[in-house]
Amino acid sequence: MGRVFRGVAGAAALGLLAGCGGSSSNPIIDPATSVVLTNEALVRPANTICHVTGNIQSIETLRVDVILKWQAVDADGKQVGTVTLGVNDLNPGEARTFESTGFINGDNGLIDCSKIVSFNRTDTQVRKG
């Protein structure tokens, strides 16, 4: 009987913990209905490093934080690097330009721009700011 009680009590405690963690003060918001990205381009601010530039505009009714991720692809179609950029405190209706840092590969550090033939955005996360 003691084991059954512990099991039920344990399950109840887990349920309470799951309930506490189920809601976040910064919920994920659908990027398709909250931000618009335009003019994403690969630029070369230095001889060997490529950055991603573009414009972002909030179409949300509240302040948001946005995380953008891109991958760089070589001539063989292989991913050779990634870059992540945070755009924080984007107000309702606000538009900004952005510029990332260089693409990196965990094993090789910064990726030489000459190795990149294309790039694509792999993730857009939007949260309440």
N, C-alpha and C positions, 0 to 999 in steps of 0.2 A: 504494500500500500504506500509506503514511503517513497518508493521509486516513481509510482504513478503521480503522486503529488508533486515531486520535484520536476517530473516531465511536464506536467500541466503548468506548474509555476514557471518553469523555464520557458515554455512556449508563450505564456502570457507576457513574461518579461521581454522576450524577443519581439513580440507583437508591439509592445509599448515602445521599444527602442526603434523599431522599423517605422512606427508612426511618427516618432519625433524626427527622424531623419528624412521622412518622405517629402517634406516641403522645404524649399530653399528660399532664402531672402533674395537670391539672385537667380530667378528661374531662367531657363533657356527659352529664347523667343525665336520664332520662325524667321530666318533671314529673308525669305522670299517676301514677307509682308512687313519687314521692318527697316531694311536698308537697300539702297540701290548703289551698285558699283559700276563705274564707267571708265573708259579710257585706260584700262590696264595695259601697261606696256613695259617692255624690258629696256632699260636704259643702262648706259655704261658711263658712270661718273668718274671712273678711274680706268686706266688702261686694261686691267685684267679682271675687274669685278663688275658684275651685273646686279642691278637693283630692279625691283618692280615699283612702278609709279602708277598713280591713277587717282580717281575721285570717288569719294563715298558720301552718300547723303542719307540721313535718317528720314524715314517716312513713318516713324513711330511717334506715339503721343507722350512718351516718357524718355528720359535720358538713358542711353545704352552704352555698353562697352562691347567692342567687336574684336574678335580675334580672326585674322586671315592667315591662311597657310597656302603656300604654293610649292610645286615641285618643278625642278629643271630637268629637261630631257635632252639626251645627246642624239647624235646622228643615227645611232642604232635603235633609238626608241627606249633606251634605258633611263631610269631615274638616276641622276648623278648628284642631286643635292636638293635641299629644301630650305625654305625660309618662312619664318612666322613673324607677324606684325600685329601689335595691339593698338587699336584706336579707342582710347578711353574717353568717357564723359562726352559722348556725342549727343547734343541736345536735340529735342524734337525739331525737325525741319532743317537742321544744320547741315551744311555741305563743307567738306574739307578735301584738300589734296593730301596724298600720302606718298611716302617713299620708304621702302624696306631697306634693310641692310643686305649684304651679299648672301648668295646661296652658299650653304655649307654642306659638307659631307662629314659625318661623324668620324670617319677614318682618315680623311685627307684635309680637313679644315675648309677654308674658302675655295670655292670652285672657280677656276679660270673661265672667264666669259666666252672664250673661244670654243669651249667644250659644250656650250649650251646652244641648241638649235631652236628650242621652243620651251614654253613654260605653261603650266595651267594651275588654276586654283583648285586645291583639293579639299578645303574645308573653310566654312564661314560659320563662326559661332557668335551669337548675339545674346547678351544677358542684360537684364535691368541694371543700370549704372548706379 
